[in-house]
């Protein structure tokens, strides 16, 4: 069974949930490291998506000229 690739919006939503947990102090020390690591992974994923989208848009615009 193929797993569904995470979308940019899903990643942003998960990052926001982690931030809210940290801000609300609903996070214990044992979870903190894992959640910060996950947030870092999600941020890198989002950056990668944004760069790829920018490249695709630039290619499309170049083809219009």
C-alpha positions in Angstrom: 0.0 0.0 0.0 1.4 3.4 -1.0 1.6 6.0 1.7 0.3 9.4 1.0 2.9 12.1 0.7 2.5 14.9 3.2 1.4 18.2 1.7 2.8 21.7 2.5 -0.4 22.6 4.3 -0.3 19.5 6.5 3.3 20.2 7.4 2.5 23.8 8.4 -0.5 22.7 10.4 1.7 20.2 12.3 4.4 22.8 12.9 1.7 25.2 14.3 0.4 22.4 16.6 4.0 21.8 17.9 4.5 25.5 18.5 1.1 25.8 20.3 2.1 22.8 22.5 5.3 24.4 23.5 3.7 27.8 24.1 1.0 26.3 26.2 3.6 24.3 28.2 1.7 21.1 27.4 5.0 19.5 26.6 7.1 17.5 29.0 10.9 17.4 28.8 10.8 13.9 27.3 8.7 15.0 24.4 10.4 18.3 23.8 13.5 16.9 22.0 11.3 14.7 19.7 8.9 17.6 18.9 11.7 20.0 18.2 13.4 17.4 15.9 10.0 16.8 14.1 9.5 20.6 13.7 13.0 20.9 12.2 12.2 18.1 9.7 8.9 19.8 8.8 10.6 23.2 8.3 13.1 21.6 6.0 10.3 19.8 4.1 8.5 23.1 3.7 11.6 25.0 2.5 12.2 22.3 0.0 8.7 22.5 -1.3 8.9 26.3 -1.6 12.2 26.2 -3.5 10.9 23.5 -5.9 7.7 25.5 -6.5 9.8 28.7 -7.2 11.9 26.8 -9.7 8.9 25.4 -11.5 7.3 28.9 -11.7 10.5 30.4 -13.0 10.7 27.7 -15.7 7.1 28.3 -16.7 7.7 32.1 -16.9 10.9 31.5 -19.0 8.9 29.4 -21.5 6.4 32.3 -21.9 9.2 34.6 -23.1 
